[in-house]
């Protein structure tokens, strides 16, 4: 789910009481497509293993920080799809590559 302004149609992430910029307070929760593109990605390497940290631009417009599962890295612009996963005992939104 993601917030959207009823009057402007602007999508908002992270959840707020008013839309940034315009200040309109008519935000409603709507279903997100769950699809997006990798906007930025970096790989954190350690002795215990490596993992990526990515910024994904959702098809709705907002960007969110996440991880891309199943790959160490992927090209900027790669299409991804969201899912809920358990990471270190916590539920979180992660993304999987949907095209190569």
C-alpha positions as CSV (number, residue, x, y, z in Angstrom):
1,X,0.0,0.0,0.0
2,X,1.1,3.5,-0.7
3,X,-0.4,7.0,0.0
4,X,-1.8,9.1,-2.8
5,X,-3.3,12.6,-2.8
6,X,-7.0,12.6,-3.9
7,X,-6.7,16.0,-5.5
8,X,-3.3,16.0,-7.1
9,X,-2.8,12.3,-7.7
10,X,0.7,12.6,-6.3
11,X,2.0,9.4,-4.6
12,X,3.8,9.8,-1.3
13,X,6.4,7.7,0.4
14,X,7.1,7.5,3.4
15,X,3.7,7.8,5.1
16,X,2.8,11.3,6.2
17,X,-0.2,13.4,7.2
18,X,0.2,15.9,4.4
19,X,1.8,15.7,0.9
20,X,5.3,17.3,0.7
21,X,5.4,20.6,-1.3
22,X,1.6,21.2,-1.6
23,X,0.7,20.4,2.0
24,X,-2.6,18.9,1.0
25,X,-4.0,16.6,3.7
26,X,-6.3,14.4,1.6
27,X,-4.0,11.4,1.4
28,X,-5.5,8.0,1.0
29,X,-4.0,4.5,1.0
30,X,-4.1,2.7,-2.4
31,X,-2.6,-0.6,-3.7
32,X,0.9,-0.1,-5.2
33,X,1.8,-2.0,-8.3
34,X,4.9,-3.5,-6.6
35,X,7.0,-2.8,-9.7
36,X,9.8,-0.4,-10.2
37,X,13.4,0.1,-11.5
38,X,16.7,0.1,-9.8
39,X,17.7,3.8,-9.4
40,X,21.0,3.2,-7.6
41,X,22.8,0.2,-6.1
42,X,25.9,-0.6,-4.1
43,X,27.4,-3.8,-2.7
44,X,28.6,-4.0,0.9
45,X,31.3,-6.7,1.2
46,X,32.4,-8.2,4.5
47,X,34.1,-11.3,5.7
48,X,30.7,-12.7,6.6
49,X,29.4,-12.2,3.0
50,X,28.2,-9.5,0.7
51,X,24.8,-7.9,0.2
52,X,23.5,-5.0,-1.8
53,X,21.7,-1.8,-0.8
54,X,19.5,-0.4,-3.5
55,X,17.4,2.7,-4.2
56,X,14.3,1.5,-6.2
57,X,12.1,4.0,-8.0
58,X,8.6,2.7,-7.9
59,X,6.4,2.9,-11.0
60,X,4.2,5.3,-8.9
61,X,7.2,7.7,-8.6
62,X,8.6,7.6,-5.0
63,X,11.9,6.0,-4.3
64,X,12.7,3.6,-1.4
65,X,15.8,2.0,0.1
66,X,15.8,-1.7,0.0
67,X,17.7,-4.9,-1.1
68,X,17.6,-6.8,-4.3
69,X,17.4,-10.5,-3.5
70,X,19.1,-13.3,-5.4
71,X,21.8,-11.2,-7.0
72,X,24.9,-9.4,-5.8
73,X,24.3,-6.5,-8.1
74,X,22.3,-5.5,-11.2
75,X,22.4,-2.7,-13.7
76,X,20.7,0.6,-13.1
77,X,17.3,0.6,-14.7
78,X,16.7,-3.2,-14.2
79,X,13.0,-3.9,-13.6
80,X,12.2,-5.3,-10.1
81,X,9.1,-6.6,-8.2
82,X,8.5,-6.2,-4.5
83,X,7.7,-8.9,-2.0
84,X,7.7,-9.3,1.8
85,X,10.6,-11.4,3.2
86,X,11.9,-12.2,6.6
87,X,15.4,-10.7,7.0
88,X,17.2,-11.3,10.3
89,X,13.9,-12.2,12.0
90,X,12.1,-9.1,10.7
91,X,9.5,-8.7,7.9
92,X,10.7,-6.2,5.3
93,X,10.0,-5.3,1.7
94,X,12.7,-6.6,-0.7
95,X,12.8,-6.8,-4.5
96,X,13.5,-9.5,-7.0
97,X,14.7,-8.9,-10.6
98,X,11.9,-9.5,-13.1
99,X,14.1,-9.1,-16.3
100,X,17.7,-9.3,-17.2
